[in-house]
Amino acid sequence: MKKLVAFVLLAALFMGMTIPVSAEESSPSVMSSAEVYLEANSKLEFSQQMDIRYSTDLKAGKIERGSLEEIEKLMMQSTFASGKEKEEINKRLEMYGVYEFMPNTNTPTTVPYSGTNDITMQTPTIFYEAWENSWSVTCGGNWNNRNWHVGSLTSNVGDADAFGVGYTNTSGTYSSQVIRSSAYITDQKSDEMVSTSYRSDGDGSKGFGFRLQDYRYDDDYYVGYKWYGICTYDKNFGSYSGVATAYYIHTWSKASITSIGFGMQGKTAGLSIDISNIQYSFVGYSNDKRFGVH
């Protein structure tokens, strides 16, 4: 089903990608593990520090009142940006009381996965939203070529694609609740989009995931070319630690996703994935990004 969205701002939201992954695999395989270590104590310390900063800046008149739409748009932009561009976006976010969690900045930057380059993925990005005492985890990626169309003879390209974040090596008691979540896929021009606020997979404690039907139109355009997802938790997420790993599942032809299980030991991102006609699908994971105590 097509949804034409007159939302011009989307055109510039996908930027600066890393980690190419191939679509030429005949079955799901581990391309590379993306690990963002969420240290409970450091997250709590970070949130306490940002609460003080937010309160101080609020009294000094440095905090602006932004809409949720604007704040989440900036978080998405930050997820895909890098370097000075990311710094500028994060400065805007700080004016709304939103701070990216980046502890242990001395940790070396990981080398991007250097396999074939059909798709590009981002490691999860984590934000603390002091304006409402919440935590947001984001993910996203895009295609770098036209290999998405392999085996597609109809408008839909296989079954719905799936993407999200899985948590492993968790510790502490999960007492948080998901406040909201959303995701979308869009085409090369950001002219057409399919979106959802419904999490298809994951219970929050082990991760979250979305499934959206990708499709082609006018032969050359593919809604599914870019994807993005966000899940926002209440303040109790600060006392829950683990490893966050982004994933992406692409299907074409006769393949369809039967089930996605979270929290499985010994599995990348803790995922157990069942796909019928698996030869017409592949699974990608973004690269490692480790950080320790803030």
Summary of the structure (lengths in Angstrom):
residues: 294
radius of gyration: 18.5
end to end distance: 45.1
largest distance: 59.7
contacts: 1020
relative contact order: 0.24
helix: 22%
strand: 35%
